[in-house]
């Protein structure tokens, strides 16, 4: 799952519907990728370098027919 947060963001946690952390990863200049099934992710938390919470946000529901980034796959372009 691709995560883009504020440039000062250093780490992300991805949570499931029960509020459990199912994946986490570091962010470089606020951006990073974490390997996780995006259909399980319902919320994310973004942290600064000191571990303070910068942002908590709900993620959209992703269906099984959507591509890697929650969007239909674009081909033949």
N, C-alpha and C positions, 0 to 999 in steps of 0.2 A: 504494500500500500504506500503510495507516494504521499508525503506530508509536506506542506509548505506553510510555515508559520512566520511570525515576525523574525527579522534578521537576527535579533539577539537571542532567539530560542536555541536551546542547546540539547534538549531531550524531549521525547514524546512517549507517552504510554497510551496504548489502545485497550479499551475496556469492552467487555461483553455486556449483555443485557442484565446480568446480575451485579455489575459493577466490579468484576474481577479483571485484573490486568492480564491480558492474554498475549501481549507482545509489547516490546519497548525497543527504543533505539535512539542513537544520537543523531543530532541535526547539525549540519555544517551550514553556517550563515542562514539558519532557519529552515533548511530543506534536508530531507532524507527519505529513505525508503526502508520499509520493514516488511519482512515476509510474513504474511498472515492471510487467512481466508477473510476477505473484506465483508462477507455476508455475516460474520460473527461479531463484527465491530459495531457498537452502537454509540460509543462516546470516545473522545480522545482528550488527553490532558497534555498541555505543553508547558515545559519548565525552562527557567533561565539557568545560567551557569551555576548559580548558588543553590539551586534546587527549589526555588520559589515558583509557585504556580503562576503562570502568565495568562493562561486561558484554558477553559474547559468548554467543550462544544459537543453537541450531539451530531452524529453523522447520519446521512440519509440512508434509508433502507435500500439495500442492493438486492436485486432479484437474481436468480440463477442464470438468466439469459443475457446478463450484461457482461461486458468485457472486463479486463483487468482493472481499469480505473473507474468502474461504475458507469461507463458509457458504452454504447454499441461500438463494435469494432469497425473502423473505417478501412476500407480496402479499395484497390483500383484507383488510387490517386497518385 
